[in-house]
Amino acid sequence: MVREPLTEQEIAQGRRIGALLRAARGPRTLDAVARGAGISAETLRKIETGRIPTPAFVTVAALAHELRLSLDEIWRTAREESPRERSAAS
């Protein structure tokens, strides 16, 4: 099975999720949060930087739990376009 390339919207959503997770991590180290969520620090780094724009649900859920974020908050953030994104789409 061949995976379809991601759309620009999916890539932008991944970047927004990554930015939210990075902000929620605050002063905690990448290693500490990754360990608490049961993922590798490299995976978390890639999610935060948008290099993994569509992480697995269980990964997002584990990070949400570790960072005390609701899945609803993550979903809202993923779906909200920034003013810059809106103007670029026009």
N, C-alpha and C positions, 0 to 999 in steps of 0.2 A: 504494500500500500504506500502510495506517495503522498506526503503531506503537502497540502496547499501552502503557498507562501503566505506569510502574515500580511494583513492589510496595514496601511498606515495608521488606521484607527486602533487596531490591536497593539501595534508597537507603542503608540502614544499612551494607551491604557496601561501597558506594562511599565512605562516610565513613571506614570503617576503613582502606581502602586509602589514602585521602588522608592520614590521620593517620600511617600507617606511612611513606609516602614523605616526608612533611614531617620526621618524626623522623630518617629515614635521610639526609636532605639536610644535617642538622646546621648548621654555620656557613656552609656554601656558599651563595652567593646563588641566588635563584630563576633569575635570568638565566643564570648559569653552568651550572647543571644542565640547564635547558631547552635551551640551546645544545648541550651535550654529547649530549643525547638526540635532537637534531634536531627539537624541537618549539618552539612559541612559549611565551614566559614566561606569557602569558595562559592558554594551555591548561593548563600546569602549575599555575598558581594555581587554576584552576577544579577541577582534579582534587584538589588538596590540600584545598580547602575543601568538597568534596563536591558542587559544582555540576555536575560531569560524573561521575555515579556509575558509569557503565558505559563507561569509555574503551576505545578499540580495542585489541585484543591487541598489535598492533605497537607502539603507544604505551607500553603497560605493559612490554613486553619491552625497549624502548629505555631506559626509565627504570630498569628493574631492572639492566640492564647498566651504565648510568652510575652508579648508586648502589651497585653491587656487592651486590645482593639477588638471591636465587634466586626464580624464579617459584613454586616450592613454598612459600617463606616468605610470599610475597604471597597466595597462594591460602589458606594456613592462616589468615592474619590476616583475610582477607575472610570466611571461614566461621565464625570464632569470635565468639560473642555475648558481650558484656560482661555482668557481673552486672546492671547497670542495664537492659540490653536484655531480659535474661531475665525480670526482674521485671515489666517493662512488658508483656511478652507474656502473662503469667499472668493 
